[in-house]
Amino acid sequence: MFLEIVTPEASIVTAEINSVTVPGINGRFQILKGHASVVSLLDKGVVTFSGSPTIATGFEDRFTKDKDGKWEFEIKGGTIEHKNDKAIILAD
């Protein structure tokens, strides 16, 4: 599945991923390959995904890896749209 994270500054990451976990306004939830289409508001929190991302130059310091090798990116809120195994996060 494909992930793109877009901020007001730029499209900061693109990646082929296995899963993504986001801070929904009603709690954290995970999207896996083959997931039904979804659009959701996101709350302040951490976006976590596994895969091999391409991170835009100048934004590398905004991403960390946890002890399990998953990438983490902190957001202040935003939205996610997932359709046809493509997830786009518009993050503040």
Jmol script that loads the backbone (N, CA, C; Angstrom):
load data "model"
ATOM      1  N   MET A   1       0.858  -1.170   0.000  1.00  0.00           N
ATOM      2  CA  MET A   1       0.000   0.000   0.000  1.00  0.00           C
ATOM      3  C   MET A   1       0.901   1.229   0.000  1.00  0.00           C
ATOM      4  N   PHE A   2       0.379   2.334  -0.483  1.00  0.00           N
ATOM      5  CA  PHE A   2       1.157   3.562  -0.654  1.00  0.00           C
ATOM      6  C   PHE A   2       0.715   4.602   0.378  1.00  0.00           C
ATOM      7  N   LEU A   3       1.684   5.332   0.924  1.00  0.00           N
ATOM      8  CA  LEU A   3       1.411   6.397   1.884  1.00  0.00           C
ATOM      9  C   LEU A   3       2.071   7.686   1.420  1.00  0.00           C
ATOM     10  N   GLU A   4       1.327   8.775   1.544  1.00  0.00           N
ATOM     11  CA  GLU A   4       1.884  10.106   1.320  1.00  0.00           C
ATOM     12  C   GLU A   4       1.464  10.984   2.492  1.00  0.00           C
ATOM     13  N   ILE A   5       2.422  11.717   3.054  1.00  0.00           N
ATOM     14  CA  ILE A   5       2.131  12.671   4.123  1.00  0.00           C
ATOM     15  C   ILE A   5       2.423  14.064   3.583  1.00  0.00           C
ATOM     16  N   VAL A   6       1.405  14.917   3.657  1.00  0.00           N
ATOM     17  CA  VAL A   6       1.503  16.278   3.138  1.00  0.00           C
ATOM     18  C   VAL A   6       1.280  17.247   4.290  1.00  0.00           C
ATOM     19  N   THR A   7       2.158  18.248   4.404  1.00  0.00           N
ATOM     20  CA  THR A   7       2.011  19.317   5.395  1.00  0.00           C
ATOM     21  C   THR A   7       1.823  20.627   4.642  1.00  0.00           C
ATOM     22  N   PRO A   8       1.523  21.718   5.342  1.00  0.00           N
ATOM     23  CA  PRO A   8       1.418  23.007   4.646  1.00  0.00           C
ATOM     24  C   PRO A   8       2.714  23.399   3.921  1.00  0.00           C
ATOM     25  N   GLU A   9       3.848  22.880   4.391  1.00  0.00           N
ATOM     26  CA  GLU A   9       5.129  23.217   3.764  1.00  0.00           C
ATOM     27  C   GLU A   9       5.380  22.453   2.474  1.00  0.00           C
ATOM     28  N   ALA A  10       5.036  21.142   2.448  1.00  0.00           N
ATOM     29  CA  ALA A  10       5.387  20.296   1.310  1.00  0.00           C
ATOM     30  C   ALA A  10       4.843  18.892   1.485  1.00  0.00           C
ATOM     31  N   SER A  11       4.950  18.111   0.432  1.00  0.00           N
ATOM     32  CA  SER A  11       4.746  16.667   0.537  1.00  0.00           C
ATOM     33  C   SER A  11       6.041  16.130   1.126  1.00  0.00           C
ATOM     34  N   ILE A  12       5.985  15.649   2.373  1.00  0.00           N
ATOM     35  CA  ILE A  12       7.240  15.363   3.075  1.00  0.00           C
ATOM     36  C   ILE A  12       7.642  13.898   3.092  1.00  0.00           C
ATOM     37  N   VAL A  13       6.702  12.990   2.767  1.00  0.00           N
ATOM     38  CA  VAL A  13       7.084  11.578   2.710  1.00  0.00           C
ATOM     39  C   VAL A  13       6.197  10.829   1.728  1.00  0.00           C
ATOM     40  N   THR A  14       6.816   9.921   0.999  1.00  0.00           N
ATOM     41  CA  THR A  14       6.103   8.940   0.202  1.00  0.00           C
ATOM     42  C   THR A  14       6.722   7.592   0.533  1.00  0.00           C
ATOM     43  N   ALA A  15       5.887   6.561   0.556  1.00  0.00           N
ATOM     44  CA  ALA A  15       6.419   5.259   0.961  1.00  0.00           C
ATOM     45  C   ALA A  15       5.499   4.130   0.556  1.00  0.00           C
ATOM     46  N   GLU A  16       6.095   2.998   0.235  1.00  0.00           N
ATOM     47  CA  GLU A  16       5.375   1.734   0.167  1.00  0.00           C
ATOM     48  C   GLU A  16       5.417   1.195   1.587  1.00  0.00           C
ATOM     49  N   ILE A  17       4.251   0.930   2.163  1.00  0.00           N
ATOM     50  CA  ILE A  17       4.181   0.545   3.573  1.00  0.00           C
ATOM     51  C   ILE A  17       3.365  -0.720   3.755  1.00  0.00           C
ATOM     52  N   ASN A  18       3.502  -1.307   4.933  1.00  0.00           N
ATOM     53  CA  ASN A  18       2.710  -2.472   5.308  1.00  0.00           C
ATOM     54  C   ASN A  18       1.468  -2.072   6.090  1.00  0.00           C
ATOM     55  N   SER A  19       1.595  -1.008   6.895  1.00  0.00           N
ATOM     56  CA  SER A  19       0.478  -0.526   7.708  1.00  0.00           C
ATOM     57  C   SER A  19       0.763   0.897   8.154  1.00  0.00           C
ATOM     58  N   VAL A  20      -0.305   1.585   8.559  1.00  0.00           N
ATOM     59  CA  VAL A  20      -0.176   2.917   9.137  1.00  0.00           C
ATOM     60  C   VAL A  20      -1.160   3.007  10.297  1.00  0.00           C
ATOM     61  N   THR A  21      -0.713   3.583  11.402  1.00  0.00           N
ATOM     62  CA  THR A  21      -1.557   3.798  12.575  1.00  0.00           C
ATOM     63  C   THR A  21      -1.609   5.304  12.823  1.00  0.00           C
ATOM     64  N   VAL A  22      -2.817   5.812  12.998  1.00  0.00           N
ATOM     65  CA  VAL A  22      -3.013   7.255  13.124  1.00  0.00           C
ATOM     66  C   VAL A  22      -3.850   7.587  14.359  1.00  0.00           C
ATOM     67  N   PRO A  23      -3.701   8.830  14.864  1.00  0.00           N
ATOM     68  CA  PRO A  23      -4.493   9.273  16.022  1.00  0.00           C
ATOM     69  C   PRO A  23      -5.837   9.861  15.576  1.00  0.00           C
ATOM     70  N   GLY A  24      -6.835   9.016  15.390  1.00  0.00           N
ATOM     71  CA  GLY A  24      -8.162   9.491  15.010  1.00  0.00           C
ATOM     72  C   GLY A  24      -8.794  10.287  16.150  1.00  0.00           C
ATOM     73  N   ILE A  25      -9.803  11.065  15.841  1.00  0.00           N
ATOM     74  CA  ILE A  25     -10.428  11.885  16.882  1.00  0.00           C
ATOM     75  C   ILE A  25     -11.177  11.035  17.902  1.00  0.00           C
ATOM     76  N   ASN A  26     -11.477   9.787  17.549  1.00  0.00           N
ATOM     77  CA  ASN A  26     -12.134   8.876  18.497  1.00  0.00           C
ATOM     78  C   ASN A  26     -11.183   7.780  18.970  1.00  0.00           C
ATOM     79  N   GLY A  27      -9.885   7.993  18.784  1.00  0.00           N
ATOM     80  CA  GLY A  27      -8.887   7.015  19.206  1.00  0.00           C
ATOM     81  C   GLY A  27      -8.010   6.564  18.053  1.00  0.00           C
ATOM     82  N   ARG A  28      -6.897   5.946  18.414  1.00  0.00           N
ATOM     83  CA  ARG A  28      -5.951   5.466  17.404  1.00  0.00           C
ATOM     84  C   ARG A  28      -6.567   4.319  16.607  1.00  0.00           C
ATOM     85  N   PHE A  29      -6.248   4.269  15.301  1.00  0.00           N
ATOM     86  CA  PHE A  29      -6.668   3.135  14.485  1.00  0.00           C
ATOM     87  C   PHE A  29      -5.617   2.841  13.430  1.00  0.00           C
ATOM     88  N   GLN A  30      -5.656   1.596  12.948  1.00  0.00           N
ATOM     89  CA  GLN A  30      -4.659   1.118  11.998  1.00  0.00           C
ATOM     90  C   GLN A  30      -5.333   0.797  10.663  1.00  0.00           C
ATOM     91  N   ILE A  31      -4.605   1.076   9.588  1.00  0.00           N
ATOM     92  CA  ILE A  31      -5.054   0.735   8.245  1.00  0.00           C
ATOM     93  C   ILE A  31      -4.022  -0.221   7.652  1.00  0.00           C
ATOM     94  N   LEU A  32      -4.518  -1.344   7.137  1.00  0.00           N
ATOM     95  CA  LEU A  32      -3.675  -2.349   6.491  1.00  0.00           C
ATOM     96  C   LEU A  32      -4.033  -2.430   5.008  1.00  0.00           C
ATOM     97  N   LYS A  33      -3.179  -3.073   4.229  1.00  0.00           N
ATOM     98  CA  LYS A  33      -3.453  -3.285   2.817  1.00  0.00           C
ATOM     99  C   LYS A  33      -4.813  -3.964   2.669  1.00  0.00           C
ATOM    100  N   GLY A  34      -5.611  -3.489   1.702  1.00  0.00           N
ATOM    101  CA  GLY A  34      -6.922  -4.059   1.458  1.00  0.00           C
ATOM    102  C   GLY A  34      -8.030  -3.478   2.326  1.00  0.00           C
ATOM    103  N   HIS A  35      -7.700  -2.502   3.183  1.00  0.00           N
ATOM    104  CA  HIS A  35      -8.681  -1.877   4.071  1.00  0.00           C
ATOM    105  C   HIS A  35      -9.757  -1.169   3.247  1.00  0.00           C
ATOM    106  N   ALA A  36     -10.939  -1.128   3.778  1.00  0.00           N
ATOM    107  CA  ALA A  36     -12.036  -0.393   3.142  1.00  0.00           C
ATOM    108  C   ALA A  36     -11.685   1.090   3.053  1.00  0.00           C
ATOM    109  N   SER A  37     -12.301   1.765   2.116  1.00  0.00           N
ATOM    110  CA  SER A  37     -12.085   3.207   1.976  1.00  0.00           C
ATOM    111  C   SER A  37     -12.515   3.912   3.253  1.00  0.00           C
ATOM    112  N   VAL A  38     -11.774   4.947   3.630  1.00  0.00           N
ATOM    113  CA  VAL A  38     -12.084   5.690   4.845  1.00  0.00           C
ATOM    114  C   VAL A  38     -11.577   7.127   4.709  1.00  0.00           C
ATOM    115  N   VAL A  39     -12.311   8.045   5.299  1.00  0.00           N
ATOM    116  CA  VAL A  39     -11.886   9.434   5.467  1.00  0.00           C
ATOM    117  C   VAL A  39     -12.121   9.749   6.930  1.00  0.00           C
ATOM    118  N   SER A  40     -11.101  10.316   7.603  1.00  0.00           N
ATOM    119  CA  SER A  40     -11.239  10.583   9.026  1.00  0.00           C
ATOM    120  C   SER A  40     -10.456  11.823   9.417  1.00  0.00           C
ATOM    121  N   LEU A  41     -10.983  12.532  10.417  1.00  0.00           N
ATOM    122  CA  LEU A  41     -10.231  13.610  11.042  1.00  0.00           C
ATOM    123  C   LEU A  41      -9.192  12.995  11.973  1.00  0.00           C
ATOM    124  N   LEU A  42      -8.065  13.663  12.093  1.00  0.00           N
ATOM    125  CA  LEU A  42      -7.001  13.201  12.974  1.00  0.00           C
ATOM    126  C   LEU A  42      -6.795  14.195  14.102  1.00  0.00           C
ATOM    127  N   ASP A  43      -6.459  13.663  15.259  1.00  0.00           N
ATOM    128  CA  ASP A  43      -6.198  14.450  16.450  1.00  0.00           C
ATOM    129  C   ASP A  43      -4.694  14.619  16.605  1.00  0.00           C
ATOM    130  N   LYS A  44      -4.300  15.402  17.576  1.00  0.00           N
ATOM    131  CA  LYS A  44      -2.893  15.544  17.913  1.00  0.00           C
ATOM    132  C   LYS A  44      -2.359  14.177  18.349  1.00  0.00           C
ATOM    133  N   GLY A  45      -1.169  13.821  17.868  1.00  0.00           N
ATOM    134  CA  GLY A  45      -0.588  12.537  18.242  1.00  0.00           C
ATOM    135  C   GLY A  45       0.494  12.105  17.278  1.00  0.00           C
ATOM    136  N   VAL A  46       0.727  10.803  17.248  1.00  0.00           N
ATOM    137  CA  VAL A  46       1.829  10.254  16.456  1.00  0.00           C
ATOM    138  C   VAL A  46       1.282   9.338  15.364  1.00  0.00           C
ATOM    139  N   VAL A  47       1.755   9.571  14.131  1.00  0.00           N
ATOM    140  CA  VAL A  47       1.499   8.675  13.008  1.00  0.00           C
ATOM    141  C   VAL A  47       2.638   7.665  12.992  1.00  0.00           C
ATOM    142  N   THR A  48       2.297   6.380  12.923  1.00  0.00           N
ATOM    143  CA  THR A  48       3.299   5.317  12.915  1.00  0.00           C
ATOM    144  C   THR A  48       3.093   4.464  11.672  1.00  0.00           C
ATOM    145  N   PHE A  49       4.196   4.144  10.980  1.00  0.00           N
ATOM    146  CA  PHE A  49       4.090   3.275   9.814  1.00  0.00           C
ATOM    147  C   PHE A  49       5.362   2.456   9.662  1.00  0.00           C
ATOM    148  N   SER A  50       5.223   1.331   8.984  1.00  0.00           N
ATOM    149  CA  SER A  50       6.374   0.493   8.690  1.00  0.00           C
ATOM    150  C   SER A  50       6.566   0.477   7.181  1.00  0.00           C
ATOM    151  N   GLY A  51       7.813   0.470   6.758  1.00  0.00           N
ATOM    152  CA  GLY A  51       8.121   0.481   5.335  1.00  0.00           C
ATOM    153  C   GLY A  51       9.415   1.219   5.087  1.00  0.00           C
ATOM    154  N   SER A  52       9.655   1.536   3.816  1.00  0.00           N
ATOM    155  CA  SER A  52      10.884   2.227   3.411  1.00  0.00           C
ATOM    156  C   SER A  52      10.515   3.572   2.798  1.00  0.00           C
ATOM    157  N   PRO A  53      10.422   4.606   3.618  1.00  0.00           N
ATOM    158  CA  PRO A  53       9.959   5.902   3.117  1.00  0.00           C
ATOM    159  C   PRO A  53      11.034   6.686   2.363  1.00  0.00           C
ATOM    160  N   THR A  54      10.549   7.535   1.477  1.00  0.00           N
ATOM    161  CA  THR A  54      11.380   8.572   0.873  1.00  0.00           C
ATOM    162  C   THR A  54      10.956   9.860   1.568  1.00  0.00           C
ATOM    163  N   ILE A  55      11.885  10.429   2.340  1.00  0.00           N
ATOM    164  CA  ILE A  55      11.587  11.637   3.115  1.00  0.00           C
ATOM    165  C   ILE A  55      12.186  12.839   2.388  1.00  0.00           C
ATOM    166  N   ALA A  56      11.383  13.879   2.211  1.00  0.00           N
ATOM    167  CA  ALA A  56      11.836  15.079   1.512  1.00  0.00           C
ATOM    168  C   ALA A  56      13.020  15.708   2.232  1.00  0.00           C
ATOM    169  N   THR A  57      13.950  16.228   1.453  1.00  0.00           N
ATOM    170  CA  THR A  57      15.128  16.882   1.990  1.00  0.00           C
ATOM    171  C   THR A  57      14.724  18.021   2.920  1.00  0.00           C
ATOM    172  N   GLY A  58      15.342  18.063   4.096  1.00  0.00           N
ATOM    173  CA  GLY A  58      15.068  19.086   5.083  1.00  0.00           C
ATOM    174  C   GLY A  58      14.030  18.684   6.117  1.00  0.00           C
ATOM    175  N   PHE A  59      13.394  17.532   5.932  1.00  0.00           N
ATOM    176  CA  PHE A  59      12.356  17.084   6.862  1.00  0.00           C
ATOM    177  C   PHE A  59      12.748  15.813   7.604  1.00  0.00           C
ATOM    178  N   GLU A  60      13.933  15.308   7.368  1.00  0.00           N
ATOM    179  CA  GLU A  60      14.375  14.048   7.973  1.00  0.00           C
ATOM    180  C   GLU A  60      14.330  14.078   9.496  1.00  0.00           C
ATOM    181  N   ASP A  61      14.626  15.238  10.096  1.00  0.00           N
ATOM    182  CA  ASP A  61      14.663  15.337  11.557  1.00  0.00           C
ATOM    183  C   ASP A  61      13.278  15.272  12.204  1.00  0.00           C
ATOM    184  N   ARG A  62      12.207  15.302  11.407  1.00  0.00           N
ATOM    185  CA  ARG A  62      10.850  15.223  11.954  1.00  0.00           C
ATOM    186  C   ARG A  62      10.365  13.776  12.108  1.00  0.00           C
ATOM    187  N   PHE A  63      11.176  12.830  11.641  1.00  0.00           N
ATOM    188  CA  PHE A  63      10.835  11.418  11.709  1.00  0.00           C
ATOM    189  C   PHE A  63      11.802  10.681  12.617  1.00  0.00           C
ATOM    190  N   THR A  64      11.282   9.749  13.390  1.00  0.00           N
ATOM    191  CA  THR A  64      12.125   8.893  14.230  1.00  0.00           C
ATOM    192  C   THR A  64      11.702   7.446  13.998  1.00  0.00           C
ATOM    193  N   LYS A  65      12.561   6.535  14.433  1.00  0.00           N
ATOM    194  CA  LYS A  65      12.239   5.110  14.379  1.00  0.00           C
ATOM    195  C   LYS A  65      12.125   4.593  15.795  1.00  0.00           C
ATOM    196  N   ASP A  66      11.091   3.791  16.073  1.00  0.00           N
ATOM    197  CA  ASP A  66      10.945   3.216  17.404  1.00  0.00           C
ATOM    198  C   ASP A  66      11.771   1.934  17.520  1.00  0.00           C
ATOM    199  N   LYS A  67      11.706   1.303  18.665  1.00  0.00           N
ATOM    200  CA  LYS A  67      12.530   0.112  18.927  1.00  0.00           C
ATOM    201  C   LYS A  67      12.159  -1.057  18.018  1.00  0.00           C
ATOM    202  N   ASP A  68      10.949  -1.043  17.436  1.00  0.00           N
ATOM    203  CA  ASP A  68      10.514  -2.109  16.540  1.00  0.00           C
ATOM    204  C   ASP A  68      10.791  -1.784  15.067  1.00  0.00           C
ATOM    205  N   GLY A  69      11.446  -0.651  14.812  1.00  0.00           N
ATOM    206  CA  GLY A  69      11.772  -0.267  13.440  1.00  0.00           C
ATOM    207  C   GLY A  69      10.656   0.451  12.705  1.00  0.00           C
ATOM    208  N   LYS A  70       9.607   0.867  13.434  1.00  0.00           N
ATOM    209  CA  LYS A  70       8.519   1.617  12.809  1.00  0.00           C
ATOM    210  C   LYS A  70       8.843   3.104  12.826  1.00  0.00           C
ATOM    211  N   TRP A  71       8.474   3.768  11.751  1.00  0.00           N
ATOM    212  CA  TRP A  71       8.679   5.209  11.654  1.00  0.00           C
ATOM    213  C   TRP A  71       7.583   5.942  12.413  1.00  0.00           C
ATOM    214  N   GLU A  72       7.963   7.064  13.053  1.00  0.00           N
ATOM    215  CA  GLU A  72       7.009   7.876  13.804  1.00  0.00           C
ATOM    216  C   GLU A  72       7.113   9.331  13.360  1.00  0.00           C
ATOM    217  N   PHE A  73       5.950   9.991  13.292  1.00  0.00           N
ATOM    218  CA  PHE A  73       5.874  11.382  12.889  1.00  0.00           C
ATOM    219  C   PHE A  73       4.771  12.038  13.715  1.00  0.00           C
ATOM    220  N   GLU A  74       5.112  13.082  14.449  1.00  0.00           N
ATOM    221  CA  GLU A  74       4.149  13.758  15.312  1.00  0.00           C
ATOM    222  C   GLU A  74       3.363  14.796  14.525  1.00  0.00           C
ATOM    223  N   ILE A  75       2.029  14.798  14.753  1.00  0.00           N
ATOM    224  CA  ILE A  75       1.162  15.778  14.101  1.00  0.00           C
ATOM    225  C   ILE A  75       0.338  16.528  15.142  1.00  0.00           C
ATOM    226  N   LYS A  76      -0.165  17.680  14.739  1.00  0.00           N
ATOM    227  CA  LYS A  76      -1.041  18.474  15.613  1.00  0.00           C
ATOM    228  C   LYS A  76      -2.504  18.253  15.267  1.00  0.00           C
ATOM    229  N   GLY A  77      -2.756  17.520  14.193  1.00  0.00           N
ATOM    230  CA  GLY A  77      -4.104  17.250  13.712  1.00  0.00           C
ATOM    231  C   GLY A  77      -4.060  17.098  12.209  1.00  0.00           C
ATOM    232  N   GLY A  78      -5.221  16.876  11.607  1.00  0.00           N
ATOM    233  CA  GLY A  78      -5.281  16.757  10.158  1.00  0.00           C
ATOM    234  C   GLY A  78      -6.377  15.822   9.706  1.00  0.00           C
ATOM    235  N   THR A  79      -6.204  15.253   8.513  1.00  0.00           N
ATOM    236  CA  THR A  79      -7.151  14.300   7.959  1.00  0.00           C
ATOM    237  C   THR A  79      -6.392  13.170   7.273  1.00  0.00           C
ATOM    238  N   ILE A  80      -7.061  12.030   7.127  1.00  0.00           N
ATOM    239  CA  ILE A  80      -6.531  10.916   6.356  1.00  0.00           C
ATOM    240  C   ILE A  80      -7.613  10.451   5.404  1.00  0.00           C
ATOM    241  N   GLU A  81      -7.206  10.141   4.183  1.00  0.00           N
ATOM    242  CA  GLU A  81      -8.088   9.504   3.214  1.00  0.00           C
ATOM    243  C   GLU A  81      -7.383   8.249   2.737  1.00  0.00           C
ATOM    244  N   HIS A  82      -8.087   7.127   2.782  1.00  0.00           N
ATOM    245  CA  HIS A  82      -7.547   5.866   2.278  1.00  0.00           C
ATOM    246  C   HIS A  82      -8.522   5.305   1.261  1.00  0.00           C
ATOM    247  N   LYS A  83      -7.996   5.003   0.074  1.00  0.00           N
ATOM    248  CA  LYS A  83      -8.828   4.468  -0.993  1.00  0.00           C
ATOM    249  C   LYS A  83      -7.929   3.701  -1.948  1.00  0.00           C
ATOM    250  N   ASN A  84      -8.336   2.506  -2.331  1.00  0.00           N
ATOM    251  CA  ASN A  84      -7.583   1.683  -3.293  1.00  0.00           C
ATOM    252  C   ASN A  84      -6.129   1.502  -2.888  1.00  0.00           C
ATOM    253  N   ASP A  85      -5.900   1.207  -1.608  1.00  0.00           N
ATOM    254  CA  ASP A  85      -4.563   0.971  -1.058  1.00  0.00           C
ATOM    255  C   ASP A  85      -3.626   2.169  -1.189  1.00  0.00           C
ATOM    256  N   LYS A  86      -4.191   3.368  -1.165  1.00  0.00           N
ATOM    257  CA  LYS A  86      -3.399   4.605  -1.122  1.00  0.00           C
ATOM    258  C   LYS A  86      -3.924   5.455   0.016  1.00  0.00           C
ATOM    259  N   ALA A  87      -3.044   5.776   0.971  1.00  0.00           N
ATOM    260  CA  ALA A  87      -3.413   6.620   2.109  1.00  0.00           C
ATOM    261  C   ALA A  87      -2.715   7.977   1.962  1.00  0.00           C
ATOM    262  N   ILE A  88      -3.495   9.027   2.076  1.00  0.00           N
ATOM    263  CA  ILE A  88      -2.941  10.381   2.053  1.00  0.00           C
ATOM    264  C   ILE A  88      -3.303  11.048   3.356  1.00  0.00           C
ATOM    265  N   ILE A  89      -2.274  11.523   4.055  1.00  0.00           N
ATOM    266  CA  ILE A  89      -2.463  12.241   5.309  1.00  0.00           C
ATOM    267  C   ILE A  89      -2.148  13.707   5.063  1.00  0.00           C
ATOM    268  N   LEU A  90      -3.124  14.578   5.363  1.00  0.00           N
ATOM    269  CA  LEU A  90      -2.914  16.028   5.334  1.00  0.00           C
ATOM    270  C   LEU A  90      -2.734  16.423   6.784  1.00  0.00           C
ATOM    271  N   ALA A  91      -1.496  16.763   7.149  1.00  0.00           N
ATOM    272  CA  ALA A  91      -1.146  16.971   8.554  1.00  0.00           C
ATOM    273  C   ALA A  91      -0.788  18.411   8.859  1.00  0.00           C
ATOM    274  N   ASP A  92      -1.174  18.849  10.060  1.00  0.00           N
ATOM    275  CA  ASP A  92      -0.779  20.158  10.577  1.00  0.00           C
ATOM    276  C   ASP A  92       0.523  20.002  11.326  1.00  0.00           C
TER     277      ASP A  92
END
end "model"
wireframe off; spacefill off
backbone 0.3
color backbone group
